[in-house]
Amino acid sequence: MLANRRPAHDSYEATLGTTNLAASGGRGLRVFSLWALLGALACSGDPKPEETAGTGAGTSTGGKSGTAAAGGAGAAAGGAGAGRGAGTGAGTISQAGAGGSPSAGSAAGAGAGVGAAGNRAGTGGIAANGGRGGNAGSTAGASGANCTQPGATEHFSFFVTSLAGLQRLSSSQNGFGGDLRYGEVDGLTGADKICRELAEASSPGASCKTWRAFLSVTKDKDGKPVNAGDRIGNGPWYDRTGRLVAMNKSDLLQAWPKGADSIIMYDLPNELGVPNHNPDGKGQVDNHNTITGTSMGGTLTSTDWAFTCHDWTSKVGTDGTPRIGFSWRGGAALMNGSSWYSSSITEGGCADMINLTNQMDFNARGIGARGGYGGFYCLALTP
């Protein structure tokens, strides 16, 4: 939320300077000095010259730049503004304010972009006339990324979340399980955030795009059902290395992406662009179960939220059996009706669990019990 704040200050009491002039009868005449009068007028209704400017704060959502609000009243030394994104960067030096004291009026305001990653600098506040703060703040992308040089991220718009990535963000060897809120109020928003952070970690600048998790829910934060296929844009989509996944939504929502690069068509890549069957180059693992809560065509599987682990907010094992797809073709993925995002199979439960062996555990109530780790797909609205 943007906010303007005026620094609190004591009521200004200006004492006018005087000069005593001799007059008849020994009485003194008190004359207001010009400098004192100007000082009173300059500060009337404004903060003291030595006070600093109020801060302006800008937030960003959806991967787009946020702009800080105007700073409040401040000193001749310059306003200070802070734009909050997810990146860091020092604000540029601004011009000194006019009308302040010589010792204070030469300092410059500064802005800053604050957050976890990125490098776009904030713009400094500008002080003017008697210590009144000017515009203050910064601009930053959704995660503070530099959005002006896409580089290798130019087409990057599709991946399946890697086990290593989920372990790192969740600070757990078992990943997130069925609870994907990740500090947000609902599972979809949290999953989108996970997508954005994994994309940025893989390719700096990628978080400037709007990333969406390919997940369906019975109720989003507004209480409405959501189909995974309705929240991902219209394509085209490419992996981290620029290989085509699908040109449009119709091609994407086939059993396996139509027209995809042959290397990844039946073994979809993670955020590093590595086909996920052998994610670390140490050999193939049975990790293809990928949560979606989605049926063929990209629609919500059921209004029963057991198929979405309570709309991706629970890692209680018995809270559901989430519907899955397969990130690579083999084993159960060869069954009729199975696809990269849907099948007749569900996972064992919602608890955080990893099983990378070829032995399905039909007794465990974990999200990876039958061959996986709770991975899911991430797609950008635009390449």
C-alpha positions in Angstrom: 0.0 0.0 0.0 1.3 3.4 -0.9 1.5 5.9 2.0 2.4 9.5 2.5 3.6 10.5 5.9 4.4 13.9 7.3 7.1 13.8 10.0 5.7 14.6 13.4 7.1 17.7 14.9 6.5 20.2 17.7 4.6 23.3 16.9 6.9 25.9 15.4 7.5 28.9 17.6 9.5 31.6 15.8 11.0 34.3 18.0 11.4 37.4 16.0 14.9 39.1 16.2 14.9 42.6 17.5 17.1 45.7 17.5 16.9 48.3 20.2 17.0 51.9 19.0 17.5 54.8 21.4 14.5 57.2 21.6 13.5 60.2 23.6 12.6 59.6 27.1 15.0 56.6 27.3 12.5 54.2 25.8 13.6 51.6 23.4 11.9 50.9 20.0 11.7 47.1 19.1 12.1 46.6 15.3 11.5 43.2 13.6 14.6 42.1 11.7 14.1 41.1 8.1 15.8 37.8 8.5 13.7 36.7 11.4 10.5 37.6 9.5 11.5 35.6 6.5 12.4 32.7 8.7 9.0 32.7 10.3 7.2 32.8 6.9 9.4 30.0 5.5 8.6 27.6 8.3 5.0 28.5 9.0 2.9 25.3 8.6 6.0 23.2 7.6 8.4 21.1 9.6 11.6 22.5 11.1 14.4 22.9 8.6 16.4 20.3 10.4 13.8 17.7 10.1 13.9 15.0 7.4 11.4 14.3 4.8 8.5 11.8 5.1 8.9 8.6 3.1 7.0 7.4 0.2 6.6 3.7 -0.3 5.7 1.8 -3.4 4.9 -1.8 -3.7 4.6 -3.9 -6.8 2.4 -6.9 -7.7 2.2 -9.2 -10.6 5.8 -8.7 -11.6 5.3 -5.1 -12.7 7.1 -2.1 -11.5 5.8 -0.2 -8.4 6.3 3.5 -8.0 6.8 5.2 -4.6 4.3 7.8 -3.5 5.4 11.4 -3.0 7.3 12.0 0.2 5.9 14.1 3.0 7.2 17.5 4.2 10.9 17.5 4.9 14.1 19.4 5.4 16.3 21.5 3.2 18.7 18.6 3.4 16.6 16.7 1.0 13.7 14.3 1.1 14.2 10.6 1.7 12.0 8.0 -0.1 11.8 4.3 0.0 10.2 2.1 -2.7 9.6 -1.4 -1.6 10.1 -4.1 -4.2 12.0 -7.3 -3.7 15.3 -5.9 -4.9 18.0 -3.8 -3.4 19.6 -0.7 -4.7 20.8 2.7 -3.6 18.9 5.7 -4.6 20.5 8.4 -6.7 21.6 11.6 -5.1 19.2 14.4 -5.6 19.6 18.2 -5.5 19.9 20.1 -2.3 16.9 22.1 -1.0 16.8 25.8 -1.2 16.1 28.1 1.7 17.6 26.0 4.4 20.5 26.8 6.6 23.9 26.7 4.8 25.0 23.8 7.0 21.9 21.7 6.3 20.8 22.8 2.9 23.6 21.1 1.0 22.7 17.5 1.8 20.9 15.4 -0.7 17.9 13.1 -0.4 18.1 9.4 -1.2 15.7 6.7 -2.2 16.1 3.0 -2.0 14.6 -0.2 -3.5 14.4 -2.8 -0.7 14.1 -6.6 -0.9 15.7 -9.9 -1.7 17.1 -9.6 -5.1 17.6 -7.2 -8.0 19.5 -4.0 -8.8 17.3 -1.1 -9.9 18.2 2.0 -8.0 15.6 4.2 -6.3 15.3 7.9 -7.1 16.2 10.4 -4.4 13.8 12.8 -2.9 14.1 16.5 -3.8 13.9 19.1 -1.1 12.8 22.6 -2.0 11.9 26.0 -0.5 12.3 26.2 3.2 12.8 22.5 3.8 9.6 21.3 2.1 10.2 17.7 0.9 9.8 16.9 -2.7 9.0 13.6 -4.5 10.6 10.7 -2.9 10.8 7.0 -3.5 12.0 4.4 -6.0 10.8 2.0 -8.7 11.3 -1.7 -8.5 10.0 -4.8 -10.1 8.0 -7.5 -8.3 11.2 -8.9 -7.0 13.5 -5.9 -7.7 14.8 -7.5 -10.8 16.4 -5.5 -13.7 13.7 -5.7 -16.3 15.5 -3.8 -19.0 17.9 -6.5 -20.1 15.9 -9.8 -20.7 19.0 -11.7 -22.0 18.4 -15.4 -21.6 15.0 -14.8 -20.0 13.5 -13.4 -23.2 11.5 -16.6 -23.9 11.7 -18.4 -20.6 8.1 -19.2 -19.6 7.7 -22.8 -18.6 9.1 -25.2 -16.0 8.3 -27.9 -13.5 9.6 -27.0 -10.0 12.7 -29.0 -9.1 13.0 -30.9 -5.9 16.1 -28.9 -5.0 14.3 -25.6 -5.5 11.4 -26.6 -3.3 13.7 -27.8 -0.6 15.5 -24.5 -0.6 12.4 -22.3 -0.5 10.6 -24.5 2.1 13.7 -25.0 4.2 12.7 -28.7 4.4 14.2 -31.8 2.9 10.6 -32.9 2.2 9.5 -29.7 0.4 6.2 -28.0 0.9 3.8 -31.0 0.8 0.3 -29.9 0.0 0.6 -26.5 1.7 1.8 -24.0 -0.8 0.9 -20.8 0.9 4.5 -19.8 1.4 3.6 -16.9 3.7 0.5 -15.8 1.6 -3.1 -16.1 2.6 -4.0 -18.8 0.0 -2.4 -21.6 -1.8 -2.6 -20.2 -5.3 -0.9 -16.9 -4.4 1.8 -18.7 -2.5 2.4 -21.1 -5.4 2.7 -18.2 -7.8 5.2 -16.7 -5.5 7.2 -19.9 -5.5 7.2 -19.9 -9.3 8.4 -16.4 -9.4 11.3 -16.9 -7.0 12.5 -20.1 -8.6 12.4 -18.4 -12.0 14.4 -15.5 -10.7 17.0 -17.7 -9.0 17.4 -19.6 -12.2 17.5 -16.6 -14.5 17.9 -13.1 -13.0 15.3 -10.8 -14.5 12.7 -13.6 -15.1 10.6 -12.5 -12.1 9.7 -9.4 -14.1 7.2 -11.6 -15.8 3.9 -12.7 -14.3 4.2 -16.3 -13.3 1.3 -18.6 -12.6 1.3 -22.1 -11.0 -0.7 -24.7 -13.1 -3.0 -25.5 -10.3 -6.8 -25.6 -9.9 -8.7 -24.9 -6.7 -12.3 -25.1 -5.5 -12.0 -21.6 -4.0 -9.4 -19.0 -4.4 -8.9 -16.0 -2.0 -12.2 -14.5 -3.4 -14.1 -17.7 -2.8 -14.3 -18.7 -6.5 -13.3 -21.9 -8.3 -10.3 -21.6 -10.6 -9.3 -23.8 -13.5 -5.6 -24.2 -14.0 -6.0 -23.8 -17.8 -7.7 -20.4 -17.4 -4.8 -18.7 -15.5 -1.8 -19.2 -17.6 -2.2 -16.9 -20.6 -2.3 -18.0 -24.2 1.4 -18.8 -25.0 3.7 -19.4 -26.6 5.8 -21.1 -23.8 9.5 -21.9 -23.8 11.8 -23.6 -21.4 14.8 -22.0 -19.7 17.1 -22.7 -22.7 14.6 -21.3 -25.3 13.2 -24.6 -26.5 9.6 -24.5 -27.5 7.1 -26.2 -25.2 3.9 -25.1 -27.0 2.8 -22.3 -29.3 -0.7 -21.9 -27.9 -3.0 -23.2 -25.2 -4.7 -25.7 -27.5 -1.3 -27.3 -28.2 -0.3 -27.1 -24.6 -3.4 -28.9 -23.3 -2.9 -32.0 -25.4 -1.9 -35.2 -23.6 1.7 -34.1 -24.3 2.5 -30.6 -25.6 2.0 -30.6 -29.4 4.9 -29.2 -31.3 7.3 -29.2 -28.3 11.0 -29.7 -28.9 11.6 -33.4 -29.2 14.1 -33.4 -26.3 11.6 -32.2 -23.8 8.2 -33.2 -25.2 8.0 -36.4 -23.0 10.4 -35.2 -20.3 9.4 -31.7 -19.2 12.2 -29.5 -17.9 12.7 -27.9 -14.5 13.6 -24.2 -13.9 17.2 -24.8 -15.0 16.1 -26.2 -18.3 17.1 -29.8 -17.4 14.6 -32.6 -18.3 13.3 -33.6 -14.9 13.7 -37.4 -15.1 17.4 -36.9 -14.5 17.5 -33.6 -12.8 21.1 -33.6 -11.4 22.9 -35.7 -14.0 23.3 -38.6 -11.5 20.8 -40.9 -13.1 17.0 -41.2 -13.7 14.7 -41.1 -10.7 11.0 -41.9 -10.3 9.8 -38.4 -9.7 7.2 -37.8 -12.3 4.0 -37.4 -10.2 3.2 -33.7 -10.4 0.3 -32.1 -8.6 -2.3 -30.2 -10.5 -5.8 -30.9 -9.2 -6.8 -30.7 -12.8 -8.6 -32.8 -15.4 -8.1 -33.0 -19.2 -8.8 -29.7 -20.8 -7.3 -27.8 -17.9 -10.4 -27.8 -15.6 -10.8 -28.3 -11.9 -11.0 -32.1 -11.2 -13.8 -31.9 -8.6 -15.5 -29.5 -6.2 -14.3 -31.8 -3.4 -11.2 -30.0 -2.1 -9.7 -33.3 -1.1 -8.4 -33.4 -4.7 -6.5 -30.2 -4.1 -5.2 -30.7 -0.5 -7.8 -28.1 0.7 -6.9 -25.8 -2.2 -3.2 -26.2 -1.5 -3.3 -25.1 2.1 -2.8 -28.4 4.0 0.0 -30.8 4.5 -2.0 -33.0 6.8 -1.7 -36.5 5.3 -5.4 -37.4 5.6 -6.7 -34.1 4.2 -6.9 -35.4 0.7 -5.5 -37.3 -2.3 -4.5 -34.7 -4.9 -4.9 -35.3 -8.6 -1.7 -35.4 -10.5 -0.1 -35.4 -13.9 3.3 -36.8 -15.1 6.3 -34.7 -15.9 7.8 -37.5 -18.0 6.2 -40.4 -19.9 6.8 -43.8 -18.4 5.2 -46.2 -15.9 1.8 -45.1 -14.9 2.1 -42.2 -17.4 1.6 -44.7 -20.2 -1.9 -45.6 -19.1 -4.8 -44.4 -21.2 -6.0 -41.0 -20.2 -2.8 -40.0 -18.6 -1.0 -36.8 -19.6 1.5 -34.3 -18.4 -1.1 -32.6 -16.3 -3.9 -35.1 -15.6 -4.6 -38.8 -15.0 -7.0 -41.1 -13.2 -4.4 -41.4 -10.4 -4.1 -39.5 -7.2 -1.3 -39.1 -4.7 -1.4 -40.9 -1.4 -2.0 -37.8 0.7 -1.1 -34.2 1.4 1.8 -34.7 3.9 5.3 -33.5 2.8 7.0 -36.6 1.5 9.5 -37.7 -1.1 9.7 -41.1 -2.8 12.0 -41.3 -5.8 12.1 -45.1 -6.1 10.1 -47.3 -8.4 8.1 -48.7 -5.5 4.8 -46.9 -4.9 3.9 -46.7 -1.2 0.1 -47.3 -1.1 0.0 -47.0 2.7 1.7 -43.6 3.1 -0.4 -40.4 3.1 2.3 -38.2 1.5 2.2 -36.1 -1.6 5.1 -38.0 -3.1 4.2 -41.5 -1.9 3.6 -42.9 -5.3 6.6 -41.4 -7.1 7.4 -37.8 -6.6 8.0 -34.9 -4.3 5.0 -32.5 -4.7 6.4 -30.7 -7.8 4.1 -28.5 -9.9 4.2 -26.6 -13.2 4.9 -22.9 -13.6 4.0 -20.8 -16.7 4.5 -17.1 -17.5 1.6 -15.2 -19.0 3.9 -13.9 -21.7 7.3 -15.2 -23.0 
